Amino acid sequence: MDFTQLRHFVETAHQMHFAVAAKALGITQPALSNSIHTLEKELGYRLFDCSNKRKIYLTPAGESFLEDSEKLLGGLHVAQRRAKEAASGQSGRLVIGALSSSLGRHEVLDTLVEIQTSYPHVTLEVIDDNSAGLSARVKAHALDLVLTRFNQTLLDNDELECQYLYMDELYLVLRNDHPLASKQDLSIADLRDERIILVPQTTSPALHAYVRQICETHGNFIPIVRDESSSSFTALRLVEAGMGITFVPAAYLGMFADRLVYRQFPSIQTALPVYAVFSKERKSIVRNHFLALLKRRFNNA
């Protein structure tokens, strides 16, 4: 038994005439009769009563079988439609992982809104995580796409595609009464004796490495990072409390502006590259469209 036989049976039951049903199905009447006969033989009982030469009738077994056959064909139609929609990117699920700072960029948010509008039947899920968490999830194929900072292990992974998106500017943050808050010619060397608060190295290795590198290169010292916070938001709160200074991405610029000062350095630009990372094996039309729109927005920024 196959779905072709079921279609033949259902159409014949609707038309109650072999010749009319055969024409509707686009096959010959002998081919239809043979298909129905084969189906009845497989089932072991008659579906049609053909004793009346002018008209055929469904047997009690045929009436019962018709109801279930229509449900099966209806389910097949739904399955085919959903598969076609998924294949064309019109339905399915898109799971995106991103740093909190990336989600603060209007380019990312505007692209998410456009994808939601363009693909209303696609379920969109956005996961906020740190660099280490995003790296682990995309390696495990748990996310369709991640927006994360530079990570050499990701770039060296042959199973992953890494595409550059933008440079994420970093700002030095101090409490407004800090001696360096109003210093005109602020330099990296001025931070030599400062207590720097950062998110843990285990969760954001790129930020840790970068802060250390700029301090050693431009200030000739190894930074003091004794205090760590779970997030950049928490780091800002600790700076506000007077526990030290921190570096945060541009997305946090202006937060608690009445108590904190955000500074950059006249001599160098502090910034980290952000990449879009995804599995080469996992194909997704919606993901590709999202990435194309996102790159276009950053290129036009």
Secondary structure, 3 states (H helix, E strand, C coil): CCHHHHHHHHHHHHHCCHHHHHHHHCCCHHHHHHHHHHHHHHHCCCCEECCCCCCCEECHHHHHHHHHHHHHHHHHHHHHHHHHHHHCCCCEEEEEEECHHHHCCHHHHHHHHHHHHHCCCEEEEEEECCHHHHHHHHHCCCCCEEEEECCHHHHCCCCEEEEEEEEEEEEEEEECCCCCCCCCCCCHHHHCCCEEEECCCCCCHHHHHHHHHHHHHHHCCCCEEEEECCCHHHHHHHHHCCCCEEEEEHHHCCCCCCCEEEECCCCCCCEEEEEEEEECCCCCHHHHHHHHHHHHHHHHC
